[in-house]
Amino acid sequence: MTDTSPSTPRTDRVDFRATSDPALQAGEVKLLDYRELYELWERQQWATQDLDFAQDRIDWHERIPPEERFQRMYGLSSFFVGEQRVAAELGPLMRAVPDEAMRLFLCTQIADEARHVAFFDRFYREVGVLDAGDLDDRLRAAHEHLNPEFHELFDEQLKARADRLAREPEDLECAVEFVTIYHMVVEGMLALTGQHFIIDYNEQQGTLPAFVEGFTNVARDEHRHVAFGARFLRDMARRDPRYGEAIQRTLIEVGPAADGVLKPKWMDEADDQETLFGVSVDETRAFAMQALQRRLKVIGLAAAA
């Protein structure tokens, strides 16, 4: 039986542990293979239509002060726009990976990312987060809350790899770079770190219950995706040392932009102690780096923190 009790810490739940994400495992980690990850996806389905945002609308407009709503918009909009960006860029990787089991899993990830966009669209629309006409309008409005580093990471670094894979699907080194950015940095460092603190903060404040329920499901999906990325990068690094070098090179290249995404543009540029969702930029950065180091250790490229 899957333990999903509210009294059980989220990352200790059986369904979260089942993803085999190295950041959630203690001791020796057994990464699931691609078929096992596909089968886990079949068992971990959820529907955005099952969520009732009525209380969330009350909380957003009556319990959360306007200044705090504005501050929250950076974290929420990063996810809304980010989910749309990664959904649009994942297709070329599916064509490029070297075997069908990998491809089968990536089909499920595209479906997940589309569901995540639909989740945020429902939340923004039904709660009244933004006054916008349709999904495209809401995405454009949400993008106004993001900083230049977000654009650099998603619309330049990640997109450049996707475009190259679309032209040259046989370029496995580019596929390794893409998975490093997408699964290790965007999902593993940024998304899962943000999810952890946003969910915790709303649970502590007793706000946005349907959002918390849906975002918890999004987080579980992301842990499964990151487990795929860890497995893929470990397999590729073992296949040829140049792929391990590509992982390390890519992490160094995108590191400054990724670090910048962690800090909203309304914060004082020199103040890393300013807080969002109850934690400082320094605390957020430390959490993200610890998770990355644990995953890199399993891939075979770094020691654990």
Sequence and secondary structure as in RCSB ss.txt:
>XXXX:A:sequence
MTDTSPSTPRTDRVDFRATSDPALQAGEVKLLDYRELYELWERQQWATQDLDFAQDRIDWHERIPPEERFQRMYG
LSSFFVGEQRVAAELGPLMRAVPDEAMRLFLCTQIADEARHVAFFDRFYREVGVLDAGDLDDRLRAAHEHLNPEF
HELFDEQLKARADRLAREPEDLECAVEFVTIYHMVVEGMLALTGQHFIIDYNEQQGTLPAFVEGFTNVARDEHRH
VAFGARFLRDMARRDPRYGEAIQRTLIEVGPAADGVLKPKWMDEADDQETLFGVSVDETRAFAMQALQRRLKVIG
LAAAA
>XXXX:A:secstr
     TTS GGGSHHHHTT  GGG  SS     HHHHHHHHHHS   GGG   HHHHHIIIIIS HHHHHHHHHH
HHHHHHHHHHHHHHSHHHHHHSSSHHHHHHHHHHHHHHHHHHHHHHHHHHHHTSS  SSHHHHHHHHHTT  HHH
IIIIIIIIHHHHHHHHH TT HHHHHHHHIIIIIIIIIIIIHHHHHHHHHHHHHHT  HHHHHHHHHHHHHHHHH
HHHHHHHHHHHHHH HHHHHHHHHHHHHHHHHHHHHTS TTS TT SS EETTEEHHHHHHHHHHHHHHHHHHHT
SS   
